[in-house]
Amino acid sequence: MDALAEAVRAGASAAELERIPVPAAYTAAHTLESDAGMFKGVADKDVRRSIRVGEVPMPELAPDEVLVAVMASSINYNTVWSAMFEPLPTFAFLRRYGVQDRWAARHDQPHHVLGSDASGVVVRVGSVVRRWKPGDRVVVAPAHVDDHEPATHADGMLGEEQRAWGFETNFGGLAHYAVVRASQLLPKPAHLTWEEAAANLLCMGTAYRMLVSDRGARIKQGDIVLIWGAAGGLGAYAAQFVRNGGGIPVGVVGSEEKAERARALGCEVVINREEIGLSGRGGANSDNAIPDPAEAGRKLGRLIRNAVGEDPHIVFEHVGRATFGISVFVVRRGGSVVTCGSSTGYQHEFDNRYLWMRLKRVIGSHGGNLAEMAEANRLVAMGRIHPALSEVFPLTETGEAARLVQRNAHSGKVGVLCLAEREGLGVTDQALRDRIGERAITPLRHLP
């Protein structure tokens, strides 16, 4: 480990951190462009084969950027996509970005450092950075935006040059260091450990925009919200937002174990997807796992009405091909399906009669802008939303952590320790932690 990383781990002062030189290379979980064709014709695109952990060169810092010593990170599904080189190798994103200017050109490398979540300590700031300084404890929001675009000033997610950090850019969070724009930083919640703080922003901010923001479905008291994958990363935060907003979260999960976890996160009703004939995870070319939407929708609708008396006002959708037709069918007249992804395939089929004749809406949502991320992070810092962390791996086992998510064998969020020596470090407000209680802060880690 380099001297700067050791100083961060030892709690060095800002002055000490500034005196120690930045290393020329650092350890990171990454993919290689030379591996991009390795899964051609292979049925099981096992990400443990493509995710490598080793040294990569340290990039120069741009004037508006910050170098963060990463204490912990987490796995998101975009890391799985990156490691499968689907729907296309992410090196195409890096090349397209790299033609903009000399700072963007740094991203176009034959290696791609992955990871769209991070918590850590600022160790360097660019020449125009004002709000952050070495020694600050931060979490990283994944929206990488261009503040020269007019649309960005209305909503950071509307700019043509908006990118997902660590997926459509290089130098992501699954590493000892990460390069981020100053406009991505938020204060680390003081009562959380490094790994708990790193688990939140991408999934939590995405769920916040989908459900709470005025750009999403705008839940209100009494709304019944159907949440697909309620024990997963996105669903775990969706359930909490619905519950806190006075709504009724109805979760769909794939096993009794996950049902227990969904209940722990606040779902009032939990339905096993096998009850509606949705037995497999599905996939882009996996039609045999997709039931007839109307038939499955009728079954699902009966189950929801039997439990809460009404059809759902909102469907929280991110599964995609395997569930989208069911979502459009089952949401009530005038209701909304809000979608942010398609982990089982992007080509959706649904009966449009149920959309137009029953005045339903489909809302596309992507990530969250910095204001939305800050609002969600504030709720965490207040102890009103809790991390969905379920288990933690060391950086050297990033491939195993991503494989767990690839196989949908996880619950909530899977964390990765980067520079943190062990779990449980990073808490600076123990009094708040004690008031909230360990079981409330880490609901998924107190279940069998």
N, C-alpha and C positions, 0 to 999 in steps of 0.2 A: 504494500500500500504506500502511496506517495505521501510526502510530508504534509501537504495541504489537507489531504483527507484525514490524516492522523490528527492534525490540529483541530479540525472540525469535530471529530469524535471526542476529543479531549475538552471541548467547550472553550476553545481559544477566543480571545477578545477580537473585536473588529480590527484593531490596529495590528494584532499578531497575524490575522488572516491576510491582511493586505501586504504584509512583509514577505510572506512565503510565496515563492513563484508557483505559477500554474504549471502542472505537468504537461509534457509534450504529447502524452498519450494517456488513455484511461480505459478502464474495463467497462464493457458494455455488452448487452444482449443485442445481437444484430443478425441480419440476413445478408447474403452475398448475391450480387447480381449474377455471378457465374453459376449459382444454384437454381436460377429461375426456371429452368426446364426440368428439374429433377423429378417432378411428379407427373410428367406427361404419361398418360396411359395407366397411372397408378390409382387404384380405387381408394385406398386409405392414405390420404395425404397427411401423414403423421408429422406434426410440427416439431417434434423432438429431433427430427433429422435436419431440419432447415434452420432452426434457431441456434446460433453459435454464441458462446460467451468468451470474449477475449479482448485484447487491446485494439483500440482504434485511435487514429490521430485526433488530437484536440484542435477544434477549429478556432479561428480568430473570432473575437467578440465584436459584433457590430455596435455602433453608437447607442442604439435603442434597446440593447439586449442585456441580459443578466446571466451570469454563470452560477448555477445552483449546484451545490454538493448534495446529491440525492441520498437521503437517508432511507427512503422506502418508496416503492411504486406499487402498481397493481396490474392485473391482466384485464384487458377489455377485448371484446370480440374483434376489434380492428387489428389487434396483434395476431390473432388467429388468421384473419384474412391475409395479412402481410406475409405470414410464414407459409401459407398455402400457395402464395402467388396468385390469388384469386380475388376478385374477378379478373384482375390483371396484375402483373408484378408492380409493386409500388415504386420501382425504379423509374417507371414511366411518369409518375407524379413528380419525382425529384428532377427528372430531366426537364419537364415542362416548366417547373418553377425556376430551375437554374438559369434560364435564358434571360431573366428579368434584369439583373444587375450583378455586380461583383459580389455582393453579400449573399444574394440568392444562389450564386454559382457554387458557394461552399457546400450546398445541400446535395448537389449532383455528384455523388460518390459511388464507388463500386460496392460499398457497404451501406446498410440502412440501420441506424440505431432506433430501436422500437420503443414504444411505451407512451401512452397519452395521459398518464397520471403521475404525480410525484409530490412528495413532501421533502423539505430539506432546508438548507442554510445557504443564504446568498454569500458568495465568496468574491465575486467581482461584478462591477456594474459598468455599462458603457458610458461614454462621455456625456450623453444627453439625458441620462436617467436621473430623476430627481427624487422620486418617492421611496426608493429602496436603497439600502446600504449593506455592506458586508456585515454579517452576523444576524441579519433579519431571518426569522423563521417563517417559512412560506409554504403554501400549497400552490400548485400550478393548474390554471384553467386551460383546457385544451384548444380553445379557439385562437387560431393564429390569423390575425386580420391585418388588412392594409388600411391604415388611417388616412391615406391620401384619397381613398375612394369616397365620393359623396354618400353612397348608400350605407357605408359603414357607420356613419354618424346618425343614421336613423335606427339601424339595427346591425350590429356587427356580423350577424349571420347572413346578411343580404348582399354583402360585397362579393363581386366576382372572384376576388383573390382570397377569400376566406378559405382556410385550410385546417384540417385536423392535425394538430401538432403530434409528431411521433408516428403518424400514418401517412399524411401527405407532405410532411416535412421530415428532415433528418434530426439527429441529436435529441432523441426522445428520452423518456424518464426511466427506462429499464437499464440503468447504468450508474456508475459512480458520480458522473457529472451530467448535467443537462443544460443546453443553451435554449433560453426562452426570451420572448419579448417582455419588456417591463409591463406591457398591457395584459399579460397573462397571470400576473401574480396577485395573490390574496393572502392575508395573514393566516397562519396555521392556528386552528382552534387549540387553545392552551391546555385544555383538559384531556386531549387525545394523545395517544402514542403516535410515533412516526407512522407505523403501519396502518393504524386506524385512520389517520388524517389523509393518507395517500389513497385510500380506497374510495373516496367519495366523489370528487368533482365531476368526472366525465359522466358517470351514470346518474348521479344526483342532479346535476345541472340540466341534463337532458330530460329527466323526468319532470323537473320543476317547470321547464319551458312547455312541455307537452300538456301538463295538467293545470298549472297555477297561473302562469304568465298570461297577459292579455293577447299574446300571439299564439296561444294554444287553446285548449278546450275550456279553460276557465271554470274549474269545478266550483260548485256552490254547496251550501249545506243541504244534506239530504240526497245528493246525487248518488246514484248507484253506478259504480265504475267497475267494469270487467277488466281484469289485469291478466293478460297472458304471461306465463312464466313468472308467477308472483314470488317465487323463491329465488329467482335469479338476480343479477346485478341491477338491472333497470327496475324490475318488478318490486324488489325490496324497498326501493326509495318511493316508487309510486304508491305502494300500500301505505307508507307513512304519511305522504302528502295528503292522500284521500282521507285517511283517518283524522289527521290534524285539522283538515278543512271542513270537518263535519259531514263528510260523505260516507258511503258504505262500500268498502273495498271487497270485491268478489274475485278471488284468485283462481286461476287454472294452473295446475301443476302436474307432474308426471309420476309421482309416487307418494305413498303415505308419509315417508320421511320428509319429503319436500312440503307436504301439506302441513306437517307440524311446524316447519320453519316459517311457512307463510302465515300461520296463525300467530306465531311469536312476533311477527312484524306488523300485525294489526289487521289481517284479513278476517272479516266477520264470517265469511262463507268461503269454503275452499272446495273446488271440484277437481277430481282426477280426470285428466284428458281422455283416459280410456273409456270413461262413461259415455263419451260422445263419439267413440270410434276413431279417435286420433291417437293411435298406439305408438307410432314411431316419431322420431324427430323430423323426418322428411328431409328434403333437400332440393336443389335446383332440378335434378333429374329423378326425383323419387316420388312419382305420382302414386305409387302403391300405398304410401303413408298418408295420403290426403283423402279424407272421406268426402262424400257429396255435401257441399256447403249447406244446402237447404235442409237435408236430413239431419246433419250434425247440428245445425243452427236450431232446429225445432227441439232436439233433445236438450241442447244447452239452455235454450229459452225456458223450457219446462223446469229444469233444475233450478235456474235462477228465480223464477216466479214462485216455485214451491218454497224457496228459502227466504226471499225478501218481499214477495208479493207483486213485483213489477219487473218490466224489462229494463236493461241498463240504459242510462242516459249517455254514457261515454264508454268506448272500448279503447283500452291502452294497448296498442298494436305495435309489435316489433319483430314478430316471428316471420311474417311475410307469406310466402306462397302456400304454406300448409294451413294457414288460419285466416287469411284475409277475407276470403269469400264468406266464411262463417261470421266474421266480425261485422261485415256489411249487412248480413241477414239478421243477426241477433240484436243489434242496437235498435232502440225504440224509434218510432216515428219522430222525426225532427232531431234525432240524436246525432252524435259525432263519433267518428272513428279517427283517432289521432295516431299517426304512424311515424316512426323514426328509423326503421330498418327492415331488413328482410333476411334474417339469418338462415331461412330454409329456401331461399330463392327469390329473385327479383320479379319474375314474370307472374303477376297475380291474375287470377280469374275470379270474377264475381258476376252475379246476375244484376244488371244495371236497373232492372225494374224496381228492385228493393231500395235502390239509392234515390232515383229521381221521383218515383211515385209516392214515396214515403218521406220525401224532403229531408233526407239524411245528408250529412256532410262528411267529407274526408279531408283531414287537415294534415298536411305534410309538416314535419318538424325535424330540425337537425341541430343537435348540440344545444348550446345556450350562449348568449352573449355575456360579456363580462358583468353587466349589471345583474342579470339573472343568476349567474354563478355566485356573485357576491351576496345576493339575497338568500340563496340556498345555503351558502357557507355561514352566513349569520345565524341561521336557524340551527346549524350544527354547533356553532360556538355558544349558543344559548342553551344547548342541551335539549332542543325540541325535535331534532332529527338525529338519528344515531347511525353510526357506520354499519354497513351490511357485510363487514368482514367475516369470513367463515374459516379460512385457514391461511397459513403463511409459508412461503418457500424462500430459501436463500437465492440470491442472484444466480449462482452457479446452476440452479435447477429451474431456471426460467422455462426451459422447454417442457419440463414435467408440469409446471403450473399452467402453461398454455394448453397442453394436451388435455388437462382436466376440463378446461373451458370448452375446448374443441369437441369433446365427447359429451358435453352437457352433463357431466358427472359432478358438478359443483353446486353449491348454493351461494347466493349473495355474491360477494366479491372475493377473489383470490389475491392475497397480497404477496409482495416480493420485498425482502430486505435487501437493500443495496449497501450503503455504508453503515447502517445501524448494526451494531455487533450482535444484538439479540432483540427479541420482542420486549415490549414493555417500556422502552425508553422514550424520552421526548416530552413527558408531561411536565408542564410548568404551573399548572393550576390544580393542585391535588385537592384543594378544598371543594372546588366545583365538581370534580370527579367523584369525590366522596358523597356529595349531596345528591348527585344524579344516581349513582350506584353502578357497580360493574355490570350487573346483569342487564340493566337498561341500556348501557353504552354498547355492550357487545352481545345482543340477544342471540345471535346465531352461534356464538362460541360457547354458550352455556347449555346447548342442546346436545344430546348424545350424537 
